Amino acid sequence: MLDLKLTHARIRTVDDDRPTAHTLGVLAGRVVGLDEDIADLPARTTLDCRGATVVPGFADAHNHMAWYGQSLDELDLSAAATLDALYDAVAARAAALPADAWVIGAGYDDTVMGGHPHRTALDRAGGGRPVWLKHRSGHMCAVSSAVLDRTGVLNGTAREPEGGVVVREADGTPTGLLQERAQNLVTSLTLPVSLDNLAGAIGKAATAYTAEGLTHVTEAGIGLGLIGRSPVEAAAYQLARERGTLPVRVELMVAGDNLHPLAAHADDHTTTGLDLGLRTGFGDDRLRIGPVKLWLDGSLIGRTAAVTEPLCGHDHGGVYQDSPDDMRALMVAAHRAGWRIAAHAIGDEAIDLALDTFAEAQARTPRPDVRHRIEHSGVVRPDQLERYAALGVVPVPQAHFLHAVGDTMAEALGPERIGWLYRHRSFLAHGLRVPGSSDRPVAPGAPLLGMQSMVQRLSRDGLLLGADERVTAEQALRAYTLDAAWTSHEEDRRGSLAPGKHADFVLLAEDPTAVDAGRIGAIDVLATFVAGACVHGADTLTDHTSVTGPPPAPARARSAA
């Protein structure tokens, strides 16, 4: 007796041995067969898909779940087209708050508005309250004088963190813009966030994710560090899971700031890590520890990416988050201790640092098929492609950046380097696998939008960015399913609809590999299933479903039987 049987479906399995099917069987949260394998088996529940397309559950290999969830309760500045519109929004929010409350907003884009908010204008708009506005990139923020006063920046007592920039006028007066690790001056006033708050934010994010067909996400940096919310942040995900508000599978990247010296036995090669030796792979299929996340440089949109040739209009090569020697030493120690490493490197100079360090780490302590990653891989020179392939390093670019902020990126790089921007096809040509990811909330995170950008590579203004890097819709679907699973060493458990794998799948109104590329992002997600259970869209499937048997026994009881 199957727990669930899908019938009359257009199934794209993303499995080369059996790419399509019409019927799928689920037992104990796993796919047990397709078509003739399960045709004669009864099922407790049968879902008539009525021709809907079924694909493996989507995965986002790089997102910020807690950050996104919290932003849903903050002043949304993503639609502000001018600075005046932003100031008006701040004033309206301030008027509804107590006199001593902070005005916190997120998602503003200086390239759209023509500049960053200035602290004196924020003073007026906020009525003297502390105002903290987070840039969409996460690599900078704008604050009012009240905030700068509390940090000690205005009276000169604050020490600017290494790897951070307090932007100033020509006379040395702060403008209110804080870049990279200078943002720590603000977060030191507002963190940590309570576990209850974080778990609530994670639950809100999860609801949005399942509505977009996501069944697995990788959280790119928890705990201490650039975007961490609490030194005990992993516990918030556990709390959300215990509350039943975490329906998606989650892999947690631990920010490198959390690693510290350990006095383990010399034979264990663990001089640096987490207490108890916890590292990549600890956990289960629902919640586990993934790579250690290390930020090397800044951002392209913020013009702080570390590049070998300065960005257009700038006379510097970018900003490193820490001393390159210190970052290199931490990466080598983490590799030796058994971690997978996710190195944030956007500029080609930072990518050189990451590749050189991975080569050094492997030379000292060989670890075949470790699958270290370079997050973003934003500006990749032609000569670096071969090094990625030789070292087996996984590139993790965000294709939808091309639409969301591609015009300003193209302006920063100039025509000679546009073809290096967030590559995809070149990586595939070198035998690499490219997972789908969004960096949400930096850019919209719907996987179908990301797939459309992989195929089209069009900016918001219609500029074609790197025509030779376009891929097919089939390759884009694989990026968000099987290749994302492979990146996490989980290709044997998820990413395709094959017997034995998790029954994580999505019902779509149309086949993303068969429609016009410009319509991929608009396809309706009808329902999302994790481990054979509907986590989104159950109401719309009511008249598609027939129940012919009692509900399945708990998995533990079935196992004991």
Secondary structure, 3 states (H helix, E strand, C coil): CEEEEEECCEEECCCCCCCEECCEEEECCEEEEEHHHCCCCCEEEEEECCCCEEEECEEEEEECHHHHHHHCCCEECCCCCCHHHHHHHHHHHHHCCCCCCCEEEEEECHHHHCCCCCHHHHHHHCCCCCEEEEECCCCEEEECHHHHHHHCCCCCCCCCCCCEEEEECCCCCEEEEEEEHHHHHHHHHHCCCCHHHHHHHHHHHHHHHHHCCEEEEEEEEECCCCCCCCCCCHHHHHHHHHHCCCCCEEEEEEEHHHCEECCCCHHHCCCEECHHHCCCCCECCCEEEEEEEEECCCCCCCCCCCCCCCCCCCCCCCCCCCCHHHHHHHHHHHHHCCCCEEEEECCHHHHHHHHHHHHHHHHHCCCCCCCCEEEECCECCHHHHHHHHHHCCEEECCCCHHHHHHHHHHHHHCCCCHHHECCCHHHHHCCCCCCCCCCCCCCCCCHHHHHHHHHHCECCCCCECCHHHCCCHHHHHHHCCHHHHHHCCCCCCCCCCCCCCECCEEEECCCCCCCCHHHHHHCCEEEEEECCEEEECCHHHHHHEEECCCCCCCHHHHHHC
